């Protein structure tokens, strides 16, 4: 039997349940989970902001050890250490064949809808969030979701590359392609925002302005490379504060990492002529954002979307972990608490209160 945290209904705490794993299908692998980050997207599912129907095992930021491989799997074997990616690219669609695997049309749809149930409970299928379901001590994923990594990397660190680190660093490196000497603002300094900051620092950004409501997160932001901080509680119009810090110009890139229309608008207003606001946070279903249309053309400002840090996960995840092993990328510092699976609801509460960057479930 497998132990997992199941969402039975939206807006209710997860319940720890005993589950059965279904037999492996072609192209799938069974993974013994070692660790899983608790990401804000997991909470967004509980709050019905993302379309994952219950019952579902949540969690999408995990790492573990391959236990069994299904038919047709040739590049993985039992004992391999893997990070789980929540976009299992098909390798055949327009996006995959044009080196934009993170946009794979089949994988994104399956991930968002929690398709291909691999768990069952009392004869009822239980889906898995984002094709992963890392809030369980064992799971089944498509082999294309499993990124083999070095055996000497701690899996309770590697798990965070499965979402937060890859999304944040990738937003700066891959989506925006920040260049040395450019200026950056980051709205929201949780787990993903801190990684946008260190991604911009890796790119050589000359000035990185962190914006958040929580002083503890602003302090962390400086540890990750922020050169300036703006407390949005004291400065409700953060875009004006950012312009003051940049001599009235604004920044080259502003990253919104929360997922609210008002903050996206502020990020857009804080960029200079010819600059771009990058939307990293996921807005709830049905919501939209309003920006001044004249700025699009007369000021040549752009609004960029960012999914999963525009990542090629097979290339980027091992690279990020190499940087970690070289002490050039901070991951240990992201971990505020290591917890048991039974503490997942308390981790959600701590996240909402702004008390943690990341809680990590260790099995």
C-alpha positions as a printed Julia matrix, in Angstrom:
363×3 Matrix{Float64}:
   0.0    0.0     0.0
   1.0    3.6    -0.66
   0.49   6.53    1.73
  -0.58   9.75    0.06
  -2.16  13.16    0.76
  -5.48  13.24   -1.11
  -7.65  16.22   -1.97
 -11.22  14.94   -1.72
 -12.89  18.32   -2.16
 -11.78  21.85   -2.95
 -11.31  24.2     0.04
 -10.82  21.28    2.44
  -7.66  20.0     4.14
  -5.87  17.11    2.46
  -6.37  13.69    4.05
  -3.65  11.09    4.47
  -4.95   7.92    2.85
  -3.82   4.38    2.02
  -3.8    3.9    -1.74
  -2.98   1.2    -4.28
  -0.79   1.75   -7.31
  -2.11   0.51  -10.64
   0.05  -1.76  -12.83
   2.65   0.01  -14.94
   1.64   0.86  -18.49
   3.99   1.15  -21.42
   6.35   4.1   -21.05
   5.77   4.5   -17.29
   8.02   4.05  -14.26
   7.38   3.49  -10.56
   9.27   5.82   -8.22
   9.94   5.57   -4.51
   9.66   9.19   -3.4
  12.35  10.58   -1.14
  11.25  14.21   -0.91
   8.7   16.71   -2.19
   8.53  20.47   -1.98
   5.26  22.09   -0.98
   4.63  24.67   -3.71
   2.06  27.46   -3.87
   0.54  25.79   -6.95
  -0.47  22.87   -4.71
  -2.39  25.29   -2.53
  -3.9   26.92   -5.63
  -5.36  23.53   -6.58
  -6.97  23.18   -3.13
  -8.37  26.7    -3.54
  -9.89  25.76   -6.93
  -7.67  28.23   -8.78
  -6.12  25.52  -10.98
  -8.13  22.81  -12.8
  -7.22  19.55  -11.06
 -10.43  17.62  -10.25
 -10.72  15.66   -6.99
 -10.03  13.08   -5.79
  -6.35  13.68   -6.48
  -2.96  13.14   -4.89
  -1.34  16.56   -4.97
   2.34  17.5    -5.21
   4.41  18.16   -8.31
   7.89  19.08   -7.0
   9.51  15.77   -6.17
  12.59  13.57   -6.35
  13.1    9.88   -5.71
  14.54   6.56   -6.82
  13.29   4.45   -9.72
  11.88   1.13   -8.48
  10.47  -0.4   -11.65
  10.28   0.45  -15.35
   7.5   -0.39  -17.77
   7.66  -1.73  -21.3
   9.47   0.49  -23.77
  11.54   2.36  -21.15
  15.2    2.06  -22.12
  16.92   5.12  -20.66
  16.1    4.51  -16.99
  16.61   1.54  -14.68
  15.82   0.61  -11.06
  18.09   2.48   -8.67
  18.39   5.62  -10.78
  17.97   8.91   -8.92
  15.47  11.19  -10.62
  13.86  14.61  -10.37
  10.25  14.62  -11.56
   9.2   17.19  -14.14
   5.53  18.13  -14.41
   5.58  18.5   -18.2
   6.11  15.03  -19.67
   6.82  16.02  -23.25
   5.64  13.72  -26.03
   8.59  14.4   -28.33
   6.36  14.47  -31.41
   4.15  17.58  -31.4
   4.92  20.94  -33.03
   6.46  22.33  -29.84
   8.6   19.31  -29.01
  10.04  19.11  -32.51
  10.85  22.83  -32.4
  12.82  22.6   -29.13
  10.06  24.09  -26.97
   9.31  20.94  -25.01
   7.93  22.88  -22.02
   4.97  23.87  -24.22
   4.17  20.29  -25.33
   0.45  20.41  -26.05
  -0.26  16.88  -24.82
   1.78  17.19  -21.64
   0.45  20.56  -20.52
  -3.15  19.43  -20.97
  -2.54  16.18  -19.1
  -0.66  17.96  -16.31
  -3.35  20.56  -15.72
  -6.22  18.1   -15.75
  -4.56  15.4   -13.62
  -5.2   12.77  -16.26
  -4.02   9.13  -16.31
  -4.92   8.04  -12.79
  -2.26   5.79  -11.28
  -3.74   5.51   -7.77
  -6.93   3.89   -6.59
  -8.72   3.83   -3.27
 -11.64   1.53   -2.54
 -12.1    0.84   -6.25
 -12.19   4.56   -7.11
  -9.58   6.12   -9.4
  -7.5    8.86   -7.78
  -5.71  11.2   -10.18
  -2.28  12.79   -9.63
  -1.54  16.47   -9.86
   0.51  17.53  -12.88
   1.23  13.94  -13.87
   3.41  13.59  -10.76
   1.54  13.17   -7.45
   4.6   13.71   -5.25
   2.56  13.93   -2.01
   2.8   10.14   -1.79
   5.61   7.84   -0.71
   5.4    6.06   -4.09
   4.07   7.24   -7.43
   3.97   6.33  -11.11
   4.98   8.81  -13.81
   5.7    8.77  -17.5
   9.37   8.06  -18.11
   9.62  11.38  -19.93
   8.79  13.06  -16.59
  11.82  11.58  -14.85
  15.12  13.41  -15.22
  18.09  11.25  -14.23
  20.58  13.05  -11.98
  23.87  12.34  -10.24
  23.69   9.92   -7.3
  25.73  12.24   -5.06
  23.11  15.01   -5.01
  20.83  14.97   -1.94
  17.3   14.23   -3.12
  15.73  16.49   -0.48
  17.57  19.31   -2.27
  17.08  18.06   -5.82
  13.3   17.94   -5.43
  13.09  21.75   -5.49
  14.54  21.81   -8.99
  11.36  19.98  -10.05
   9.43  23.26   -9.99
  10.48  26.28   -7.94
  14.16  26.48   -8.83
  13.64  25.59  -12.49
  10.74  27.99  -12.92
  12.43  30.92  -11.2
  15.96  30.62  -12.55
  14.59  29.72  -15.98
  12.38  32.82  -16.07
  15.5   35.0   -15.87
  17.86  32.84  -17.93
  15.58  31.32  -20.58
  12.45  33.49  -20.85
  13.85  36.99  -20.36
  17.47  36.17  -21.23
  18.69  38.86  -18.83
  22.04  40.29  -19.93
  24.97  41.49  -17.8
  24.44  45.03  -16.56
  20.66  45.05  -16.97
  18.19  45.96  -14.22
  15.5   43.71  -12.8
  12.55  43.92  -10.39
  10.91  40.86   -8.83
   7.38  41.13   -7.42
   6.92  38.34   -4.87
   9.82  36.76   -2.99
   8.53  33.3    -2.14
  10.27  30.15   -3.33
   9.96  30.93   -7.04
  10.66  34.65   -6.68
  13.89  33.99   -4.79
  14.99  31.84   -7.69
  14.17  34.56  -10.21
  16.46  36.77   -8.13
  19.34  34.32   -8.11
  18.75  33.58  -11.8
  19.1   37.3   -12.57
  22.24  37.4   -10.42
  23.69  34.46  -12.38
  23.03  36.42  -15.57
  25.03  39.37  -14.22
  22.18  41.83  -13.61
  23.58  45.06  -12.19
  20.57  45.89  -10.06
  17.91  43.52   -8.7
  15.0   45.09   -6.82
  12.92  42.75   -4.66
   9.31  43.63   -3.84
   7.28  41.91   -1.12
   5.03  42.57    1.87
   6.98  40.42    4.32
  10.23  41.74    5.85
  11.5   38.17    6.36
  11.19  37.5     2.63
  12.92  40.74    1.73
  15.8   39.75    3.98
  15.99  36.4     2.2
  15.86  38.19   -1.15
  19.07  40.04   -0.26
  20.7   36.74    0.61
  19.79  35.46   -2.88
  21.2   38.48   -4.7
  18.77  41.42   -4.42
  20.61  44.75   -4.37
  17.55  46.75   -3.25
  14.24  45.97   -1.54
  10.83  47.61   -1.61
   8.38  46.82    1.17
   5.04  46.93   -0.62
   3.24  47.45    2.68
   5.04  50.77    3.08
   5.06  51.49   -0.68
   1.7   50.41   -2.17
   2.76  51.93   -5.51
   5.86  49.81   -5.91
   6.28  50.82   -9.56
   6.94  54.42   -8.49
   9.45  53.26   -5.87
  11.23  51.21   -8.54
  11.41  54.19  -10.87
  12.82  56.31   -8.05
  15.55  53.69   -7.53
  16.42  53.7   -11.23
  16.6   57.45  -11.81
  13.11  57.62  -13.27
  13.78  55.08  -16.03
  12.35  51.85  -14.67
  13.91  48.39  -15.06
  14.71  46.3   -18.11
  12.67  43.37  -16.78
  10.03  43.09  -14.07
   8.96  39.61  -12.99
   5.53  39.04  -11.41
   5.69  35.82   -9.38
   2.39  35.9    -7.45
  -0.33  35.62  -10.06
  -2.54  38.69   -9.55
  -3.72  41.18  -12.15
  -2.91  44.19   -9.98
   0.71  43.1    -9.53
   1.13  42.31  -13.22
  -0.04  45.83  -13.94
   2.46  47.25  -11.43
   5.24  45.14  -12.93
   4.37  46.44  -16.4
   4.37  50.04  -15.2
   7.77  49.59  -13.56
   9.66  48.68  -16.74
  11.46  51.22  -18.9
  10.69  51.95  -22.54
  11.58  48.86  -24.51
  11.48  46.72  -21.37
   9.3   43.71  -20.57
   7.16  42.44  -17.72
   7.39  38.66  -17.33
   4.35  36.81  -15.91
   5.64  33.87  -13.88
   2.82  33.53  -11.33
  -0.29  31.65  -12.44
  -3.48  33.69  -12.29
  -6.68  31.94  -11.15
  -9.01  30.61  -13.83
 -11.32  33.24  -15.29
  -9.27  36.27  -14.24
  -7.71  38.75  -16.63
  -5.24  41.6   -16.46
  -5.55  45.17  -17.7
  -2.57  47.16  -18.94
  -2.35  50.59  -20.63
  -2.6   49.7   -24.32
  -0.79  52.82  -25.54
   2.41  51.72  -23.78
   2.56  48.57  -25.93
   3.33  50.55  -29.06
   4.43  54.07  -28.08
   6.81  52.82  -25.37
   7.5   49.41  -26.94
   6.9   47.62  -23.65
   6.28  43.88  -23.78
   4.29  41.46  -21.66
   5.84  37.98  -21.67
   4.34  34.74  -20.43
   6.57  32.21  -18.7
   5.72  28.52  -18.26
   8.13  26.37  -16.24
  10.98  28.79  -16.82
  10.83  28.08  -20.58
  12.89  25.02  -19.69
  14.37  22.16  -21.61
  14.26  20.04  -18.48
  16.67  17.34  -19.67
  19.29  19.98  -20.31
  18.49  22.49  -17.58
  17.77  20.44  -14.46
  21.13  18.59  -14.39
  22.86  21.9   -15.16
  21.19  23.64  -12.21
  22.18  20.8    -9.91
  25.76  20.98  -11.17
  25.73  24.68  -10.27
  24.43  23.75   -6.81
  27.24  21.25   -6.32
  29.71  23.95   -7.37
  28.18  26.23   -4.7
  27.07  28.7    -7.38
  23.33  28.14   -6.84
  21.55  28.38   -3.5
  19.04  25.61   -2.79
  19.66  24.63    0.84
  18.81  28.2     1.82
  15.34  27.83    0.28
  14.33  25.13    2.75
  12.59  26.72    5.72
  11.32  23.45    7.22
  11.64  19.71    6.63
   8.36  18.02    7.51
   6.45  14.75    7.42
   3.63  14.1     4.95
   1.14  14.44    7.8
   2.22  18.08    8.23
   1.26  19.16    4.7
  -1.81  21.17    5.73
   0.23  23.04    8.34
   2.76  23.77    5.57
  -0.02  25.37    3.52
  -0.94  27.57    6.48
   2.68  28.65    6.98
   2.9   29.46    3.28
  -0.2   31.65    3.37
   1.18  33.53    6.38
   4.45  34.21    4.54
   6.46  32.3     7.14
   8.37  30.0     4.77
  10.17  29.99    1.44
   9.7   26.24    1.05
   8.63  23.37    3.26
  10.01  20.03    2.12
   8.31  16.71    2.85
  10.89  14.01    3.56
   9.69  10.42    3.33
